Amino acid sequence: MQPEPFSLLMTVYGGDREEHVRAAFHSAVHDQTLPPDQVVLVRDGPVSAELSSRLRELVENSPVEVSFVRLPHNRGLGPALDAGLHAARYDIVARMDADDIAMPHRFQMQVPLVRAGADLVGAGLLEFGTDISDIVGRRIPPSDPDDIARYSRLHDPFNHPTVVYRRSAVVAAGGYGDLPLMEDYWLFARMIANGARVVNVAEPLVYYRVGDGAYERRGGRDLLRSELRLQRQMLREGFISQPQYWRNVMVRGGYRLVPTLIRKPFYRRVVAPYGARRNRSRDRTDARRATAPEQPGYVDVPELNVPDVDVPDYDPAPPNPER
């Protein structure tokens, strides 16, 4: 029997650069050891003549079928992704941003986990500047489902540009909706609340383009408004408690208002490496339990049954600590 097929979902809007879109598309389609069976490419509103020409070229030269969804007006990321999900032929859907670079073995690592029973699979990523040799940071997410659920009460536990999920689980949670700048976090929180089976691959599988202004965009009044709206929604739905709500407003809201000179090192030193710290801590705990399995109070929690996947050796350049 053939393995379950999957779709790739990308959105493009007028602010994207055509050379970045081309590089992202090729990395996620042409260069994958496990390529998608369908690409859903959403054009979110009008684009430049150069980008329009590039999109036409990508569709015509794609080695797999491309479903090209044209939205007449820019509707924002959440509604554009919901439109793309509607056009996806397969239940397994992989996300890809239009200015990032997927590592060649990304889908070979993640898609089998969804085929084996997961509803949502994320991964780590490497932040880069001018090109993928210019690594300036890394984000390692928590990999244990309990850690993911716990972390989600304070912070998005998934790197959105890396996720692969079941469309049916996304639809059951209500889709992305329209919560600008926070649509992914709110979706993942609802999926977790719905009992979705979630997992993160700690290994980086995507190069994430940061460029100029990346940390400036993580702050400001617009993002603060979306942040407060998100926290009210999570409190209203019972995903967080009243004390957690006020903690989040103070911590996350304050983070949006501090100067970039403070926000950038805080994110790099505290937020981004959280998953790596939790994963190391859990590895040490598991090692101790393995040497003393009969200790009172120990409960063996069943893990997601996933197949072994052979992937190429991975040896990224280390982050530049000066950046």
C-alpha positions in Angstrom: 0.0 0.0 0.0 1.3 3.5 -0.9 2.2 5.8 2.0 -0.4 8.5 2.8 0.2 11.5 0.5 0.5 15.1 1.8 0.1 18.7 0.6 2.4 21.6 1.0 0.8 24.9 1.9 2.5 28.3 1.1 1.1 31.8 1.1 2.6 34.7 -0.8 1.7 38.4 -0.5 2.8 41.7 -2.1 5.6 42.3 0.5 7.4 39.1 -0.4 10.6 39.2 -2.6 10.5 37.0 -5.7 14.0 35.6 -5.1 13.0 34.5 -1.6 9.8 32.9 -2.8 11.7 31.0 -5.5 14.3 29.7 -3.0 11.6 28.7 -0.5 9.6 26.9 -3.1 12.5 25.0 -4.5 13.8 23.9 -1.1 10.3 22.6 -0.1 9.5 20.9 -3.5 12.4 20.3 -5.8 15.1 19.6 -3.1 13.2 17.4 -0.7 14.1 13.7 -0.2 10.3 13.2 0.4 8.6 15.7 -1.8 4.9 16.7 -1.4 2.2 15.2 -3.5 0.4 18.6 -4.0 1.4 22.2 -3.5 -1.3 24.7 -2.5 0.1 28.2 -3.3 -2.1 31.0 -2.1 -1.6 34.5 -3.5 -3.0 36.8 -0.8 -4.0 39.8 -2.7 -2.2 41.7 -5.5 1.5 41.3 -6.1 4.1 43.0 -8.2 4.6 42.1 -11.9 8.0 40.5 -11.0 6.5 38.3 -8.3 3.5 37.4 -10.5 5.9 36.3 -13.2 7.9 34.3 -10.7 4.8 32.6 -9.4 3.7 31.6 -12.9 7.2 30.2 -13.5 7.1 28.1 -10.3 3.7 26.7 -11.1 4.6 25.8 -14.7 8.0 24.2 -13.7 6.9 22.4 -10.6 7.6 18.6 -10.5 4.3 18.1 -8.6 0.8 19.5 -9.1 0.2 23.1 -7.9 -3.2 24.4 -6.9 -2.9 28.1 -7.3 -5.4 30.0 -5.1 -5.8 33.7 -6.0 -7.4 36.0 -3.4 -8.4 39.3 -4.9 -7.7 41.3 -1.8 -5.1 40.9 1.0 -6.9 39.2 3.8 -4.0 38.4 6.1 -2.2 35.2 7.0 -4.9 33.5 9.0 -7.7 33.8 6.4 -5.2 33.0 3.5 -4.2 29.8 5.2 -7.8 28.8 5.8 -8.4 29.3 2.1 -5.4 27.2 1.3 -6.5 24.4 3.6 -9.8 24.3 1.8 -7.9 23.7 -1.4 -5.7 21.0 0.0 -6.5 17.6 -1.4 -4.9 15.5 1.4 -5.4 15.4 5.2 -1.7 15.8 6.0 -0.6 19.3 5.3 2.9 20.8 5.7 3.4 24.5 6.2 6.1 26.6 4.6 6.8 30.3 4.7 7.6 32.1 1.5 11.0 33.4 2.6 12.5 30.5 4.6 14.5 27.5 3.5 13.5 23.9 4.2 16.3 21.4 4.9 16.2 18.6 2.4 15.2 15.9 4.9 12.5 18.0 6.6 9.5 16.1 5.3 11.2 12.8 5.6 11.6 13.5 9.3 8.1 15.0 10.0 5.6 13.4 7.7 6.1 9.8 9.0 5.3 11.1 12.5 1.9 12.3 11.3 1.3 9.1 9.4 2.0 7.2 12.6 -0.6 9.1 14.6 0.4 12.6 15.5 -1.9 15.5 14.7 0.6 18.3 14.9 4.4 18.0 14.5 6.8 21.0 14.8 10.6 21.2 14.7 13.5 23.4 15.6 14.8 26.0 13.3 18.0 28.0 12.6 17.7 31.8 12.2 19.8 33.2 9.4 20.7 36.7 8.1 22.1 37.2 4.6 22.2 33.5 3.6 22.1 30.1 5.3 25.8 30.3 6.1 25.1 33.3 8.3 23.5 31.5 11.3 22.5 34.1 14.0 20.4 32.0 16.3 18.4 28.9 16.9 15.1 27.9 18.4 14.7 24.5 19.9 11.2 23.7 21.0 10.1 21.4 23.9 9.7 17.9 22.5 7.8 16.1 25.2 3.9 16.4 24.9 3.6 17.3 28.6 6.2 20.0 28.2 4.4 21.3 25.1 1.1 21.5 26.9 2.6 23.2 29.9 4.6 25.7 27.9 1.6 26.6 25.7 0.0 28.4 28.6 2.7 31.0 28.4 4.2 30.8 24.9 3.6 29.3 21.5 5.2 25.8 21.8 5.6 25.4 18.0 7.7 27.2 15.4 4.9 27.9 12.9 7.1 27.8 9.8 8.1 24.2 10.7 4.7 22.5 11.4 3.1 19.6 9.7 -0.5 18.7 10.8 -3.7 16.9 10.1 -6.1 19.2 8.3 -9.0 17.5 10.1 -7.5 18.3 13.5 -7.1 22.0 12.4 -10.6 22.2 11.1 -12.0 20.5 14.3 -10.3 23.3 16.3 -11.9 26.0 14.1 -9.1 26.7 11.7 -6.8 29.7 11.9 -9.4 32.4 12.0 -8.4 36.1 11.9 -6.3 37.0 14.9 -3.5 39.0 13.2 0.1 38.1 14.3 -1.2 35.5 16.8 -3.3 33.2 14.6 -0.9 30.3 14.8 -0.6 30.4 18.6 -4.3 30.5 19.1 -4.9 27.6 16.7 -2.3 25.4 18.4 -3.7 26.2 21.8 -7.2 25.2 20.6 -5.8 22.0 19.1 -4.1 21.1 22.4 -7.3 21.8 24.3 -9.1 19.5 21.8 -6.8 16.7 22.7 -4.7 16.7 19.6 -1.6 14.5 19.7 1.4 16.9 19.5 5.1 16.4 19.2 8.1 18.5 18.3 11.3 17.3 16.6 14.0 19.1 18.5 16.4 19.0 15.6 16.3 22.2 13.4 14.7 21.4 10.0 14.1 24.9 8.7 16.3 27.9 8.1 14.3 30.9 9.2 15.1 34.3 7.6 15.3 37.0 10.2 16.8 40.0 8.2 16.6 43.6 9.3 13.8 44.5 11.6 12.9 41.0 12.7 13.0 41.9 16.4 11.4 45.2 15.9 8.3 43.4 14.5 8.0 41.4 17.7 7.0 44.5 19.5 4.8 47.6 19.1 1.3 48.6 19.8 -0.3 46.6 17.0 1.2 43.4 18.4 0.3 44.4 21.9 -3.3 44.7 20.9 -3.3 41.2 19.3 -1.5 39.9 22.4 -4.2 41.2 24.7 -6.9 39.9 22.5 -5.3 36.4 22.4 -5.0 36.4 26.2 -8.7 37.3 26.6 -9.6 34.5 24.2 -7.6 31.9 26.0 -9.0 33.0 29.4 -12.6 33.0 28.0 -12.2 29.5 26.6 -10.7 28.2 29.9 -7.3 27.4 28.3 -5.5 29.6 31.0 -6.6 30.5 34.5 -7.0 34.0 35.9 -3.6 34.1 37.5 -2.0 32.8 34.3 -3.9 35.5 32.4 -2.4 38.3 34.5 1.0 36.7 34.4 0.9 36.6 30.6 -0.3 40.1 30.3 2.5 41.4 32.5 5.3 39.2 30.9 4.2 39.0 27.3 2.6 42.4 27.2 5.7 44.0 28.7 7.9 42.2 26.3 6.0 43.9 23.4 6.7 47.3 24.8 10.4 47.2 25.8 13.0 48.6 23.4 14.4 46.2 20.8 17.8 46.4 22.5 16.3 44.6 25.5 13.8 42.4 23.6 16.4 40.9 21.3 18.8 39.5 24.0 15.9 38.4 26.2 14.4 36.4 23.3 17.8 34.9 22.4 18.8 34.0 25.9 15.5 33.1 27.6 12.7 32.3 25.1 14.5 30.6 22.2 16.6 28.1 24.2 13.7 27.1 26.5 13.0 23.9 24.7 16.6 22.8 24.7 16.8 23.3 28.5 13.6 21.3 29.0 14.7 18.5 26.7 18.0 18.2 28.5 16.3 18.2 31.9 13.9 15.5 30.7 16.7 13.4 29.3 18.5 13.5 32.6 15.2 12.5 34.4 14.6 9.7 32.0 18.2 8.4 32.5 17.7 8.3 36.2 14.4 6.5 35.9 16.0 4.0 33.5 18.5 3.0 36.2 15.8 2.8 38.9 12.6 1.7 37.3 11.1 0.2 40.4 11.1 3.3 42.5 7.7 4.1 44.2 5.7 6.7 42.4 7.2 6.1 39.0 4.6 5.9 36.2 5.6 4.7 32.8 3.8 7.0 30.3 3.3 5.5 26.8 4.9 7.4 24.0 3.7 8.0 20.5 4.6 5.0 18.4 6.5 6.3 15.4 8.7 4.5 12.9 12.5 4.9 12.6 13.4 7.3 9.8 16.8 7.4 8.1 18.0 10.9 7.4 21.3 12.4 6.1 23.9 13.5 8.6 23.1 17.0 10.0 26.0 19.3 10.8 24.9 23.0 10.8 27.2 25.8 11.4 27.1 26.9 15.0 25.3 30.2 15.8 27.5 33.3 15.9 27.4 34.3 19.7 28.2 37.9 18.8 24.9 38.4 16.8 
